[in-house]
Amino acid sequence: MILDEIRKGENKKLELKEKIPSSETIAKTVVAFSNTSGGKLIIGVKDNKEIIGIEEDKIFEYEEKISSIINDLCYPTILPEIYAQNIEGKVVLVIEIFRGSLLPYYLKSKGKLKGTYVRIGSTNRVADEEMIVELQRQRFNKSFDEEINFETDIKDIDLNIIYDEFKKIGKKCDYDKLRNLKLIKKVNGKDLPTNALLIALGKFDNTMIKCARFKGVTKEIFIDKKEFDKSLFYNLENSIKFLQNHLNLNAEVKGLQLKEDLEIPILALREVLINAVIHRNYLRNSDIKIAVYDDIVEIASPGGFPNGLTIEEVMNGRSEIRNKILANLFRELKYVETWGSGIEKIKKLCKEKNIKFEIKESGNFVNVVFHRPKFEGNKKILSSVEKPAKNQRKTSEKPAKNQRKTSEKIDLTNQEEKIYNFVIKNKKINLKIVENILNVKSARAREILKNLTKKGVLEKIGKTKGSFYILKIKNNEENEKS
């Protein structure tokens, strides 16, 4: 078991040392493990995972020394398990630390504000004030969103946004319902909103979702960007639309009939975004960010995993809720089904489409990455023509039932598809019409027309201001007439 852990290398729950480090290094690691997910400090292993062991006759001396360091330097009291382990004929010393219940833990000499450490990846980091506050909440099993917001008068809040969400699922909502959901709490006979209500309605800092489509695989040049900063429901809906507009549609074409399918399952994207909204840390001065590149889609959510959760545990379906009231609201509104089922749904959908999906924890962000399907040069040709097989002659006659047909695949965004359909119906299009149809600026309209031209879908006629675009490939009906 321990050998398998060593082979994986240092991570959130494992630290390797060739020999006993300084007292402060031991204390920092022990405190960080206690505040995060627990873990093991193993002595007698090099950074490259080579097991060199320790002197067996000094095992008891080392155990006593480390136990004293932890007792003298750390607060509150941390009770480690220290034991020797024989691995491949060599003895290593294991200091096993469990996640504590008296959070936060810190170095006595530095105090709580400067001496609280958390584990980020394979490093120990000083916790900032926001993290310390969150650790204290975890200690008392309290979430930030259930706290009353005394600064806001309930009369100044438009509750129709919440009421409308319940109407969509055929349910009524009133003050009693809001109280039951703990979105409102009564204090001295007066109804006051909780942070959860203000967050849900977008009346709280850091509820924005920022979306960007970048050119290529870096952030150097962006093609399009949007910022959604209203209610969480509005932000979610419009973020999904942004993704639909900037991801390819795979469509099999027969005549003018399209069977559309987004390159990354929309339900998987939706599930990740809902999780980001529910589980992010709203005390962090940052926003949820969606970035679409040529090769990946990345969704970044502020705040690491709550309650010491690890990536492995998340991937295995374990769920820890940071914002209890928000989570319950979204479950009530049918955005969420069963806790812990979301990750299984995402894995299943991605497996069906052969999409690589991964979760990363980077600093104070959780990043979910979807790898986009690899298209040939990312420019697979769109065709509305149902092409005959090589040995099938062109004819207006209907093919026999057993006669084989082939058709090409379409890979285009929602915006490109709208323009394509417009040209089929209206024979031609120009820059101004694209701007009006899609409600985009001229630079974006030019980009879309340029992409459709490169894909062989449209052909540009003229080089002056009066230039326009026509369909470069004939549709099936025109083929039959020729």
JOGIGI-V390163 format. One line per field, one symbol per residue. ss: DSSP state (H for helix, E for strand, - for the rest). A space follows every 10 residues. Layout:
BEGIN
ss = ???
END
This chain:
BEGIN
ss = -HHHHHHH-- E--EEEE--- --HHHHHHHH HHHHH---EE EEE-E----- E----HHHHH HHHHHHHHHH HHHEE----- EEEEEEE--E EEEEEEE--- -----EE--- HHHHHEEEEE --EEEE--HH HHHHHHHHH- ---HHH-EEE EEEHHH---H HHHHHHHH-- ----HHHHHH ---EEEE--E EEEEHHHHHH --------EE EEEE------ -EEEEEEE-- -HHHHHHHHH HHHHHH--EE EEEE--EEEE EE---HHHHH HHHHHHHHH- -------EEE EE---EEEEE EE---HHH-- HHHHH----- ---HHHHHHH HH-------- HHHHHHHHHH HH----EEEE EE--EEEEEE E----HHH-- -------E-- ---------- ----E---EE EE-HHHHHHH HHHHHH-EE- HHHHHHHH-- -HHHHHHHHH HHHH---EEE E------EEE E----HHHHH H-
END
